[in-house]
Amino acid sequence: MRGHGCATVGPTLPHAVFRSVYFEINAKLQARAMALGGPVTYLDPEEAKQADATNQGTYGRPWELWRRRVLAR
């Protein structure tokens, strides 16, 4: 898939969907930050692990919202 977008994965479907939705949001925010011209400080590996651990507890709520929206169609 090189050059044709991205693929997201996760240990569960809600996890993978969460990552795919926020991938786009985060990419837009990063592009805006980079356009400001200053340095962008990325998470180091330990910070990334901590952020992922924090997110683990939040997958259920948006998943239920997105699932209901799809099923309502």
C-alpha positions in Angstrom: 0.0 0.0 0.0 3.0 2.3 -0.1 2.0 5.7 -1.3 -1.7 4.9 -1.2 -2.8 5.9 2.2 -2.5 4.1 5.5 -3.6 0.9 7.3 -4.5 0.9 10.9 -4.6 -2.1 13.2 -5.5 -2.9 16.8 -6.1 -5.8 19.0 -9.9 -5.3 18.7 -12.2 -3.8 16.1 -13.2 -0.8 18.3 -9.5 -0.2 18.9 -8.6 -0.2 15.2 -11.6 2.0 14.3 -10.6 4.5 17.1 -7.1 4.7 15.7 -8.3 5.2 12.1 -10.7 8.0 13.1 -8.1 9.8 15.2 -5.4 9.2 12.7 -7.0 11.7 10.3 -7.8 14.2 13.1 -4.2 14.0 14.4 -2.7 14.4 10.9 -4.7 17.6 10.4 -3.6 19.0 13.7 0.0 18.1 13.0 -0.1 19.7 9.6 -1.5 22.9 11.2 1.2 22.8 13.9 4.0 22.4 11.3 2.5 25.2 9.2 3.2 27.6 12.1 6.9 27.1 11.5 8.1 26.4 14.9 9.5 23.1 16.2 7.2 20.2 16.7 7.9 18.0 19.7 6.8 14.4 19.2 6.1 11.9 21.9 9.0 9.7 22.9 8.4 5.9 23.1 7.6 6.0 26.8 5.1 8.9 26.4 3.5 7.1 23.5 3.0 4.0 25.6 1.5 6.1 28.4 -0.8 7.8 25.9 -2.0 4.5 24.5 -2.6 3.2 28.0 -4.7 6.2 28.8 -6.7 5.8 25.5 -7.4 2.1 26.4 -10.2 3.2 28.7 -11.9 5.5 26.2 -12.5 3.1 23.2 -15.9 1.9 24.3 -17.7 5.2 24.4 -16.9 6.5 20.9 -17.3 2.9 19.5 -20.9 2.7 20.8 -21.6 6.2 19.2 -20.2 5.2 15.9 -21.8 1.8 15.9 -25.3 3.3 16.6 -24.8 5.8 13.8 -24.0 3.1 11.3 -26.9 0.8 12.5 -29.3 3.8 12.2 -28.7 4.1 8.5 
